[in-house]
Amino acid sequence: MEKRTFVKVLKTSLFIILFFLNSCYIDTLHRNANNDKPLQKIESVQLNFIGHWLGEGKKEQLIKEIINEFEFTNQDVKINMKFPEEVYFDRRKDNIETVFNSKIALSENPEWDIIRINNEYTKVADSLRDPGWAKKYLVDFSEIPEFIKSTRPELLSDTVKALYGGIIPGPFIDGYNWPLWCNTEVAKKVGIEVKQFGMTNDDFLEYVKAVYEYNQKNGDSIIAVYEAWNWKTTHTIAQELYFSEIDDYKEIMNEKYNEKKLLAWEKVLRETEKLSKYKPLPEYRKISWTETVNYPLKGKCLFYPNASWMYNMWLKLDSAKLKNMIPTELPVFKHSPICFGGYQVTWAVPKKSPHRNNAIRFLLFINKPDVAEKWARYTKSPSGISGNLISANFGFDRFENFQYTMDKKYGQHKLNPVYNSLYIFGKENRDVNNFQLEVMSGTMTADQAMKEIKKQLKKI
């Protein structure tokens, strides 16, 4: 057979085969159209969720990615997320979150299935005058085996549960350490090199003095330590000095008053008075945090005490200038047995949530190792979710190295920032003003402060 004839026969054969297959396919479609029922549409439930981290760079990105992934793998649930700022939150108004959460928790038919609680259990308890409110009105995740399996064991202890009224109300995704942020360009400008670790009180005094002398010589107005009237954080400097003076973890955590603690605090105030000579907090009463959060980036100050979450806030504001910032350890007199840091329960589920089971399902989805690994990469912070390989992933830049070093150095001995005098003067005196800010700003001497403190103390 000639080559041309063979090709012609082959084409004809292929045409016949394709025609036959096409006829079979069309016939199948007709039969399916006549006999098969239409696909059932999946009815989805809307879960109303108060989110977090609006405007906080990759943290905001992370929560949106988690929602997208959850909805993709759980077609029966749609999440309606609103940030607190879109619903109720305003930093200029005191206790607004406490009032909102109290109302939702006690509601017979709450509008929101998941609320942002952000460790504010004591505030709600005080508002409701009910120390056991969390156990009454919130779901206890410590009773769920899946949650226990994916949470760091030390966070499941009775001691931790006691912080939340005897329960664990949600995942500990949000971990942090609390540094004294330093602008390295400002440090260079005033002629100092700041220690990232092992900074003593004497070092800190010299750094503040250097800023003051630079301003005097050059007519500049660099702020040594940033403080704002609507989010005061310099108290952590004084409290870390106090921890190092006590130098005993159990003694610090003992919520009873004693003379040793009073003497330690007196030493802190006297050293703080030395700082005040160099005007470290000029006109802080006129500085609003919401309007000046970029001051450290812009080189308007040398130091700013705040947590590792500032990394993500600043990342979105100015990623280039963030390269000038470095987290440093808070100053101490000597070695401290404890530092500020820890893990926060960000969200909780009211027991009477309209979609309680799906709300639990979503928070369990967050409480997974792969989410924690992404958290570590995005936020440069630790997480309370187990299996996140944080020690293996950290150490690639100065931000990660700081978190890794602090975790290795202090382990579980961390404490959430305390805005009262609980660990200084005892439980009965927790609301006594310790006058750290007044002494640091120069409006009161250490002697005046101690005289006022002694007047108010209940020596039980």
Secondary structure, 3 states (H helix, E strand, C coil): CCHHHHHHHHHHHHHHHHHHHHHHHHHHHHHHHHHCCCCCCCCCEEEEEECCCCCCCHHHHHHHHHHHHHHHHCCCEEEEEECHHHHCCCCCCCCHHHHHHHHHHHCCCCCCCEEECCCCHHHHHHHHCCCCHHHHHECCHHHCHHHHHCECHHHHCHHHHHHCCCCCCCCCCEEEECCEEEEHHHHHHHCCCCCCCCCEHHHHHHHHHHHHHHHHHHCCCCEEECCECCECCCHHHHHHHHHHHHCCHHHHHCCCCCHHHHHHHHHHHHHHHHHHCCCCCCCHHHCCHHHHCCCCCCCCEEEEECCCCHHHHHHHHCHHHHCCEEEECCCECCCCCCEEEEEECCEECECCCCCHHHHHHHHHHHCCHHHHHHHHHHHCCCCCECCCCHHHHCCCCHHHHHHHHHHHHHCCCEECCCCCCHHHHCHHHCCCCCCHHHHHHCCCCHHHHHHHHHHHCCCC
